[in-house]
Amino acid sequence: MAVTGNENEPPAGPADEGEPSLLRRPLRLPDTRKLTRQARVQAKRVVLRQVPGGARYSFRVDMTAMFLAGLYTGAVFPFLMVIARDDLHAGHDVLALMTAAPFVGNLLALFWARAMEGKRKTPFVTRSHLGARLMIMTSCLATSAWPFALVTSACQIIGTIATPAYAAIIKDVYPDEQRGRILSYTRAMILAAQIGSTLLVGWLMGWISYQIIFPVAALFGIAAALVFSRIHPAEDSMEETAGPAGPVLHKLRDTGSYIWGTLGILKEDQAYRWFALSVFTYGFGNLMTIPVIPSIQVDELHITKTQLAVMANLMQVVAILSYFHWGRYVDRYSPQKAVVLNVLINSLVPVVYIATGFMSGANAWVLFPAYVLNGIVLAGIDLSYFSALLTFAGPDNVSRYQALQSFLLGIRGTIAPFIGSALAALLEANRMNLRWVFVLGLVFMWAGAWMQFMAMRRQEARRLLLDQG
């Protein structure tokens, strides 16, 4: 018997007469271009609802600059330590220098903050980023461990000049009530760009040298700096004030007074003092472990650049998702609570590296949990630290507080990696496991979490007093 149709299908009624049957009617697929365009418009509306009208121009400039900067940073920084260890056979001392480099420039943060007092902040950010990215272009000449370390370290030192100025700009262009959410969008943008560039470069490095890839990536970084130069905070429209006049001795005295007054914040602001001590202690323990990580990744787990790129991408995807969570958490609760949570979460990363020592036949993929945790903390620490700092600083003291924070960051960042490197060398000389560095780092991190809890309590007490008048 021939099958003419579905037994359960109702017969066509009078209303169907003259209409083509569904089987004869041409199939129309949805217009994917239209759907994509509608999705973009809808996403734009959702984002703009979170950004006040007065901040939208700065937001668009910031987002564009972040996208370009992400293409640059994603192509360069995830690979520096592994290239130094695997390709150029760098020792622990070289790895310690590369770890400390971003923090050396922070030691000069108080001088940078003084230099930009009363001046437009945007040029400081633009020139610092241009100088750093021009420096990375010279990596094409670095063919051994020490030149490579010096070039990449100089790049990061120059880049830190922008930090106090950038904090003041962000404080000015984004309102306090929405800053956490707005920053979550801009940070998600830079990470989204990093995902693509990291994955592409991780694949390309199988055929093309970093001496070609890094200079090309730097071009995107230069473009990002030029785009950011178009941002115009309100204070940049004010007339610049001249620096201290008179002889050099008078200028030095004025600068010394400024630096001493900035250091005095630690004495005057008790809540911030606990916050600063927490950040210092936690960060010290974290940075001690950084020079040891490439040794375990390369020497024990034999990580490849493709594996590194995949796990770096995993970290970046997790960070993007985490930015949206932490941005709302910071705005709804408090930055200090977010800091405590992130310090505790980050303390689990050394636990993962310690655990790898008890896994027989372990390979690089066992580090997946560490990269997931790093992604969560990358977003959480970024938003919570920055937002917490702005709650301590008044509207006229952002540069001072950021400069002081950067200075303390510089101290721990230039000491801790070398202590970690020295401990690693001592452990190797005595044929002991390198993972004891992680155990010591864990103690510092837990101590920092307790101090951060104390800072949170002091800050909440101060807020209650202010609310009561």
CORLIN-V107937 format. One record per residue. RES is the residue in one small letter. PHI is phi as a letter, one per 20 degrees, with the letter a starting at -180 (none if undefined). Layout:
# CORLIN-V107937
res=RES phi=PHI
res=RES phi=PHI
This chain:
# CORLIN-V107937
res=m phi=none
res=a phi=f
res=v phi=e
res=t phi=d
res=g phi=r
res=n phi=f
res=e phi=f
res=n phi=e
res=e phi=e
res=p phi=f
res=p phi=f
res=a phi=f
res=g phi=e
res=p phi=g
res=a phi=f
res=d phi=e
res=e phi=f
res=g phi=n
res=e phi=e
res=p phi=f
res=s phi=f
res=l phi=f
res=l phi=f
res=r phi=e
res=r phi=f
res=p phi=f
res=l phi=f
res=r phi=d
res=l phi=e
res=p phi=f
res=d phi=f
res=t phi=f
res=r phi=f
res=k phi=f
res=l phi=f
res=t phi=f
res=r phi=f
res=q phi=f
res=a phi=f
res=r phi=f
res=v phi=f
res=q phi=f
res=a phi=f
res=k phi=f
res=r phi=f
res=v phi=f
res=v phi=f
res=l phi=f
res=r phi=f
res=q phi=e
res=v phi=d
res=p phi=g
res=g phi=g
res=g phi=f
res=a phi=d
res=r phi=f
res=y phi=f
res=s phi=f
res=f phi=f
res=r phi=f
res=v phi=f
res=d phi=f
res=m phi=f
res=t phi=f
res=a phi=f
res=m phi=f
res=f phi=f
res=l phi=f
res=a phi=f
res=g phi=f
res=l phi=f
res=y phi=f
res=t phi=f
res=g phi=f
res=a phi=e
res=v phi=d
res=f phi=f
res=p phi=f
res=f phi=d
res=l phi=g
res=m phi=f
res=v phi=f
res=i phi=f
res=a phi=f
res=r phi=e
res=d phi=e
res=d phi=e
res=l phi=d
res=h phi=l
res=a phi=f
res=g phi=e
res=h phi=f
res=d phi=f
res=v phi=f
res=l phi=f
res=a phi=f
res=l phi=f
res=m phi=f
res=t phi=f
res=a phi=f
res=a phi=g
res=p phi=f
res=f phi=e
res=v phi=f
res=g phi=f
res=n phi=f
res=l phi=f
res=l phi=e
res=a phi=g
res=l phi=f
res=f phi=f
res=w phi=f
res=a phi=f
res=r phi=f
res=a phi=f
res=m phi=e
res=e phi=f
res=g phi=m
res=k phi=d
res=r phi=f
res=k phi=e
res=t phi=g
res=p phi=g
res=f phi=f
res=v phi=f
res=t phi=f
res=r phi=f
res=s phi=f
res=h phi=f
res=l phi=f
res=g phi=f
res=a phi=f
res=r phi=f
res=l phi=f
res=m phi=f
res=i phi=f
res=m phi=f
res=t phi=f
res=s phi=f
res=c phi=f
res=l phi=e
res=a phi=e
res=t phi=d
res=s phi=c
res=a phi=f
res=w phi=f
res=p phi=g
res=f phi=f
res=a phi=f
res=l phi=f
res=v phi=f
res=t phi=f
res=s phi=f
res=a phi=f
res=c phi=g
res=q phi=f
res=i phi=f
res=i phi=f
res=g phi=f
res=t phi=f
res=i phi=g
res=a phi=f
res=t phi=g
res=p phi=f
res=a phi=f
res=y phi=f
res=a phi=f
res=a phi=f
res=i phi=f
res=i phi=f
res=k phi=f
res=d phi=e
res=v phi=e
res=y phi=d
res=p phi=f
res=d phi=g
res=e phi=f
res=q phi=d
res=r phi=f
res=g phi=g
res=r phi=f
res=i phi=f
res=l phi=f
res=s phi=f
res=y phi=f
res=t phi=f
res=r phi=f
res=a phi=f
res=m phi=f
res=i phi=f
res=l phi=f
res=a phi=f
res=a phi=f
res=q phi=f
res=i phi=g
res=g phi=f
res=s phi=f
res=t phi=f
res=l phi=f
res=l phi=f
res=v phi=f
res=g phi=g
res=w phi=f
res=l phi=f
res=m phi=f
res=g phi=f
res=w phi=c
res=i phi=d
res=s phi=f
res=y phi=g
res=q phi=f
res=i phi=e
res=i phi=f
res=f phi=f
res=p phi=f
res=v phi=f
res=a phi=f
res=a phi=f
res=l phi=f
res=f phi=f
res=g phi=f
res=i phi=f
res=a phi=f
res=a phi=f
res=a phi=f
res=l phi=f
res=v phi=f
res=f phi=f
res=s phi=f
res=r phi=e
res=i phi=f
res=h phi=c
res=p phi=f
res=a phi=g
res=e phi=f
res=d phi=f
res=s phi=e
res=m phi=e
res=e phi=f
res=e phi=f
res=t phi=d
res=a phi=f
res=g phi=f
res=p phi=f
res=a phi=e
res=g phi=o
res=p phi=f
res=v phi=g
res=l phi=f
res=h phi=f
res=k phi=f
res=l phi=f
res=r phi=f
res=d phi=f
res=t phi=f
res=g phi=f
res=s phi=f
res=y phi=f
res=i phi=f
res=w phi=f
res=g phi=f
res=t phi=f
res=l phi=f
res=g phi=f
res=i phi=g
res=l phi=f
res=k phi=e
res=e phi=e
res=d phi=d
res=q phi=f
res=a phi=f
res=y phi=f
res=r phi=f
res=w phi=f
res=f phi=f
res=a phi=f
res=l phi=f
res=s phi=f
res=v phi=g
res=f phi=f
res=t phi=f
res=y phi=g
res=g phi=f
res=f phi=f
res=g phi=f
res=n phi=f
res=l phi=f
res=m phi=g
res=t phi=e
res=i phi=f
res=p phi=f
res=v phi=e
res=i phi=g
res=p phi=f
res=s phi=f
res=i phi=f
res=q phi=f
res=v phi=e
res=d phi=f
res=e phi=d
res=l phi=e
res=h phi=l
res=i phi=f
res=t phi=d
res=k phi=f
res=t phi=f
res=q phi=f
res=l phi=f
res=a phi=f
res=v phi=f
res=m phi=f
res=a phi=f
res=n phi=f
res=l phi=g
res=m phi=g
res=q phi=f
res=v phi=f
res=v phi=f
res=a phi=f
res=i phi=g
res=l phi=f
res=s phi=f
res=y phi=g
res=f phi=f
res=h phi=f
res=w phi=f
res=g phi=f
res=r phi=f
res=y phi=f
res=v phi=f
res=d phi=f
res=r phi=e
res=y phi=d
res=s phi=b
res=p phi=f
res=q phi=f
res=k phi=f
res=a phi=f
res=v phi=f
res=v phi=g
res=l phi=f
res=n phi=f
res=v phi=f
res=l phi=f
res=i phi=f
res=n phi=f
res=s phi=f
res=l phi=f
res=v phi=f
res=p phi=g
res=v phi=f
res=v phi=f
res=y phi=f
res=i phi=f
res=a phi=f
res=t phi=f
res=g phi=f
res=f phi=d
res=m phi=d
res=s phi=f
res=g phi=m
res=a phi=f
res=n phi=c
res=a phi=f
res=w phi=f
res=v phi=f
res=l phi=e
res=f phi=g
res=p phi=g
res=a phi=f
res=y phi=f
res=v phi=f
res=l phi=f
res=n phi=f
res=g phi=f
res=i phi=f
res=v phi=f
res=l phi=g
res=a phi=f
res=g phi=f
res=i phi=f
res=d phi=g
res=l phi=f
res=s phi=f
res=y phi=f
res=f phi=f
res=s phi=f
res=a phi=f
res=l phi=g
res=l phi=f
res=t phi=f
res=f phi=f
res=a phi=e
res=g phi=f
res=p phi=f
res=d phi=d
res=n phi=c
res=v phi=f
res=s phi=f
res=r phi=f
res=y phi=f
res=q phi=f
res=a phi=f
res=l phi=f
res=q phi=f
res=s phi=f
res=f phi=f
res=l phi=f
res=l phi=f
res=g phi=f
res=i phi=f
res=r phi=f
res=g phi=f
res=t phi=e
res=i phi=d
res=a phi=g
res=p phi=f
res=f phi=f
res=i phi=f
res=g phi=f
res=s phi=f
res=a phi=f
res=l phi=f
res=a phi=f
res=a phi=f
res=l phi=f
res=l phi=f
res=e phi=f
res=a phi=f
res=n phi=e
res=r phi=l
res=m phi=d
res=n phi=f
res=l phi=f
res=r phi=f
res=w phi=f
res=v phi=f
res=f phi=f
res=v phi=f
res=l phi=f
res=g phi=f
res=l phi=f
res=v phi=f
res=f phi=f
res=m phi=f
res=w phi=f
res=a phi=f
res=g phi=f
res=a phi=f
res=w phi=f
res=m phi=f
res=q phi=f
res=f phi=f
res=m phi=f
res=a phi=f
res=m phi=f
res=r phi=f
res=r phi=f
res=q phi=f
res=e phi=f
res=a phi=f
res=r phi=f
res=r phi=f
res=l phi=f
res=l phi=f
res=l phi=f
res=d phi=f
res=q phi=e
res=g phi=n
